[in-house]
Amino acid sequence: MNRRTFITALPALAAARSLLAAAGAAKSRIGICTFSCHQHWKAVGAKHAGVKFTDALGFYRYARELGAEGVQTPLRPAEPAAAKQMREQVEKDGGYYEGELRLPKNESDLETFEKDVRLAREAGATVARAVFTTGRRYEAFKTLDEFRAFEAQAERTLARIEPVLRSHQIKVAIENHKDHTADELAALMRKTSSEWIGVLVDTGNNLALLEEPHAVVETLAPFALSVHLKDMAVQASDDGFLLSEVPLGTGMLDLPRMVAALRKANPAIVFNLEMATRDPLRIPCLTEDYFATFPERKAKNLDAAMQRVRVNPPKQPPPIVSSKPTAQVLAEEEANNRQGLGWMNKHFRA
């Protein structure tokens, strides 16, 4: 950013800080989720020599060095000693820990789920993230019937885990993880109607489902228990568009508007940075297969989504990691996370 661009941007920056302060963001806790360091975790798995942490407690300490107050991550290792150490360190620092849980697929998985819930609670978590599926809707499900079976299973899963959560006094935040539309997930939350089950609002994911991102946040805000804060860039491609996380404040999202909506709905909500340093994701919305699980979306959403792509070209080249050496990727990931946490500290503490 050159001097002239910076001076031109000053009124917008001041307005953003004012809006965030009015929304109570100055009281919000800020941190980082585990996927913001997914390249680092990959390097841990590959036993790369340049890693700076290898477990959840090390990740927490690393995040604090970057400017975070806390982390959202699974316990690694998932053992009582690790839970005890995490809680002691968080209490010493005045930080926070949010857990991550793998949802049970059936009754036989419930015992393992309850063990993980107990460990997360012992580590100090009162909220834990979960997802129904790690696959993207338009890739994981080939027919509408397949998706409807998934929806029914998701409803049964929430009914199955609710007594466990209530017993251990921990809330699960289900992420909008490129599976449900905002309206579908909100409807599921209303049907479940439990104080122990809510939503982890990801500010960018539903662009992949052709949704207007600010409307998504405002639809899900009443159920929000945690946040993945990210900024996004889009680029047209032959079969749809490319979707990228980009450094906060450099993308297409009105982050102050989103933060204001979330803070209004839940003044105690925690904002976790999710800056995924990776190649752009391909969203093949100009293919017929993409619409298999929501055929009505082609007529209702496609034109508006592609118009958003056309009027929001990237302000700078989005991250690309292909063919780069691991050390360079790790350095770029850390730089992106430092920038994001710096942006949050600056704007949330105005």
Helices and strands as residue ranges (DSSP letters): H 3-22, G 25-27, E 29-33, G 34-37, H 38-45, H 56-66, E 70-72, H 80-93, E 96-100, G 107-109, H 110-122, E 127-130, H 137-140, H 144-168, E 171-175, H 182-192, E 197-202, G 205-209, H 213-220, G 221-223, E 224-229, E 231-237, E 240-246, H 255-265, E 270-273, E 281-283, G 289-291, H 297-311, H 326-348
